[in-house]
Amino acid sequence: MSNPDSNESQEKQVNEEEFNAQKENILKQILTSEARSRLNNIKMVKPELSNLVEKYLFGMATQGKMSSQITDDQLKKILSSIQQPKRDFKINRI
């Protein structure tokens, strides 16, 4: 007799793998090689930022709002708009 929780977790894992494969396939189609390389580099350093950008690009592509491939310069603009601005702190010592 199989455990129902085990079946649910296996099904969830399979669905997640299918979604990731579909996302990677779409990203390969909509990003130029330079942009894909930049996104992979960002994924190694800041995985949270990379996930946000991937979700954004995936959503735009599935909604049909992409007219052409995303270049490296366009990806830089997307990254700068998604990233929160850095805060500079100035400490004055007396």
Phi, psi and omega per residue, in radians:
M1 nan 2.233 -3.085
S2 -1.587 2.709 -3.119
N3 -1.466 2.221 -3.125
P4 -1.094 -0.602 3.122
D5 -1.135 -0.627 3.125
S6 -1.130 -0.738 3.120
N7 -1.124 -0.707 3.118
E8 -1.122 -0.748 -3.126
S9 -1.197 -0.631 3.091
Q10 -1.160 -0.730 3.131
E11 -1.138 -0.709 3.121
K12 -1.120 -0.726 3.135
Q13 -1.135 -0.723 3.117
V14 -1.120 -0.755 3.119
N15 -1.090 -0.717 3.135
E16 -1.139 -0.713 3.118
E17 -1.137 -0.708 3.107
E18 -1.121 -0.734 3.119
F19 -1.098 -0.776 3.133
N20 -1.109 -0.691 3.107
A21 -1.132 -0.733 3.120
Q22 -1.141 -0.727 3.130
K23 -1.100 -0.778 3.132
E24 -1.100 -0.691 3.127
N25 -1.103 -0.776 3.135
I26 -1.166 -0.720 3.127
L27 -1.089 -0.636 3.092
K28 -1.111 -0.586 -3.116
Q29 -1.348 -0.624 -3.005
I30 -1.687 -0.190 -3.129
L31 -1.892 2.448 3.003
T32 -1.249 2.928 -3.096
S33 -1.098 -0.643 3.113
E34 -1.155 -0.737 3.136
A35 -1.161 -0.698 3.110
R36 -1.109 -0.703 3.117
S37 -1.103 -0.760 3.118
R38 -1.093 -0.750 -3.135
L39 -1.128 -0.662 3.086
N40 -1.156 -0.666 3.086
N41 -1.128 -0.715 3.124
I42 -1.148 -0.634 -3.139
K43 -1.058 -0.599 3.133
M44 -1.253 -0.604 -3.059
V45 -1.601 -0.822 -3.100
K46 -2.282 1.440 -3.098
P47 -1.066 -0.547 -3.137
E48 -1.148 -0.768 3.126
L49 -1.131 -0.727 3.120
S50 -1.060 -0.746 3.124
N51 -1.105 -0.699 3.106
L52 -1.092 -0.776 -3.128
V53 -1.157 -0.749 3.134
E54 -1.079 -0.757 3.112
K55 -1.098 -0.723 3.120
Y56 -1.079 -0.875 -3.126
L57 -1.121 -0.714 3.118
F58 -1.081 -0.767 3.119
G59 -1.106 -0.759 3.124
M60 -1.110 -0.714 -3.115
A61 -1.196 -0.720 -3.109
T62 -1.252 -0.431 3.099
Q63 -1.497 -0.095 3.120
G64 1.360 0.437 -3.109
K65 -1.638 0.114 3.114
M66 -1.746 2.132 3.141
S67 -1.639 -0.457 3.129
S68 -2.649 -3.104 3.128
Q69 -1.205 2.605 3.089
I70 -1.453 2.182 3.113
T71 -1.521 3.031 3.134
D72 -1.095 -0.722 3.134
D73 -1.130 -0.698 3.100
Q74 -1.150 -0.663 3.107
L75 -1.134 -0.675 3.090
K76 -1.047 -0.730 3.129
K77 -1.138 -0.716 3.110
I78 -1.101 -0.766 3.141
L79 -1.083 -0.761 -3.115
S80 -1.184 -0.546 3.120
S81 -1.328 -0.508 -3.130
I82 -1.426 -0.649 -3.105
Q83 -1.157 2.480 3.066
Q84 -1.340 2.482 -3.121
P85 -1.114 2.508 3.116
K86 -1.324 2.514 3.117
R87 -1.780 2.285 3.083
D88 -1.714 2.314 3.100
F89 -1.957 2.340 3.125
K90 -2.078 2.164 -3.134
I91 -1.935 2.130 3.091
N92 -1.748 2.122 3.114
R93 -1.692 2.438 -3.115
I94 -1.813 nan nan
